[in-house]
Amino acid sequence: MQEYLRWVEQRMAERDPLIHAFLPESGRFDRVQSHAEILRKRYPESASRPPLYGVGLGVKDIFHVDGFPTHAGSRLPAEALAGPEADSVRRLREAGALVVGKTVTTEFAYFAPGPTRNPHNLEHTPGGSSSGSAAAVAAGLVPLALGTQTIGSVLRPASFCGVVGFKPSYGRASAQGVIPLAPSLDHVGWFTRDVSGAAAAAAILCPAWAPGPASVRPVLGIPEGPYLERAGPEARRAVDEAVERLRREGYDVRRIALLADFDEIVQRHRTILAAEAARVHTDWFRRYASLYHPKTAELIRSGQEIADGDLSAAQAARQRTRQALIDAMEAESIDVWVAPAAVGAAPRGLESTGDPVMSLPWTHVGFPAIALPCGRDPSGLPLGLQLVAAPGADEALLAWATEVERHISIDVAPASFQARTALGEVR
């Protein structure tokens, strides 16, 4: 483990000043080495070591971590935002993971970007809001990083950075100890280099996880209609090519008209997000409004204008959409929806984290989803495939994604990446 941590320290010194995935920390590796020494003394025999022994972990800076301030990408004082350590962080630490540091987030996990750059091209965004977590895994700084998704904040940056991003069913991974944006939409998720890494983390983070092989090869559904039409041509091309490879491998692929009311779903999601964010930030915004980024302040002020009755109506309509999608999957015998994970590759510039709309309907209804690298655009930037299953089918989704990954896998690591990122390699 000492050799591994020395390698991580060197890698961080070389790459993070360019990428800015992690928040600055004085004496970072003195701290990490001291925690590693505690692990070594606690588990001297390899046979007794926990599943994530010595694995480096990045934690999005909206998760509370004992010993770290939480700023949530904002200028608000850390003492105003303080809280007990997040359940997800505690679980990973108990499983042997070492917190390498806090990763950059957009302000309060909304749209005001931080300084993080895409490891594939420093002139491009890594996506958001889990910007630093996705970039840290893509650059090989850590093999595992925590993020959250309220619209598309795990799958979009995973797609932009060429890594795996997994968001389980709503509520399957605890959000306790995470500063919320919109509590009924927020999902805890994580980034890894491959599906096996995502599954290893899921076994720790999702209570009652019961992995096993999927009983049958899944039937894939292509959601034709206004939702899919939001994807750009390069994203559609990459997904179509991946789907064709799967079809040649014997997958049953069905094109189904779906989400005809997609524009209404988008508006409803924004209503819920704004209204809930305004309520979450009531006290903080009253005390510190001048410290908020204009994008976040605009969201909160718009949410303050949404009446409780309108919020309740939007939440009730969301439940009807959720049930309609479940019914459609059952009626058409669809196991997994397949779509682009983002509208295209990462946009140039850091003023925007890109459009999250390809993840929006699945986050809206709380379905589990995973992004897998599936190609590159003409400039060489990664493109991602999104797989979405029915709520509660998290274990099956990861089993199916493991097989899909085998058929569509391509190497999209940045040119300077060194492959030392497997979760189990430091044991």
Secondary structure, 3 states (H helix, E strand, C coil): CHHHHHHHHHHHHHHHHHHCCECCCCCHHHHHHHHHHHHHHHCCCHHHCCCCCCCEEEEECCECCCCCCCCCCCCCCHHHHCCCCCHHHHHHHHCCCEEEEEECCCHHHCCCCCCCCECCECCECCCCCCHHHHHHHHCCCCCEEEEEECCCCCHHHHHHHCCEEEECCCCCCCCCCECCCCCCCCEEEEEECCHHHHHHHHHHHCCCCCCCCCCCCCCEEEEECCCHHHCCHHHHHHHHHHHHHHHHCCCCEEEEECCCCHHHHHHHHHHHHHHHHHHHCHHHHHHHHHHCCHHHHHHHHHHHCCCHHHHHHHHHHHHHHHHHHHHHHHHHCCCEEEEECCCCCCCEECCCCCCCCCCHHHHHHCCCEEEEEEEECCCCCEEEEEEEECCCCHHHHHHHHHHHHHHHCCCCCCCCCCCCCCCCCCC
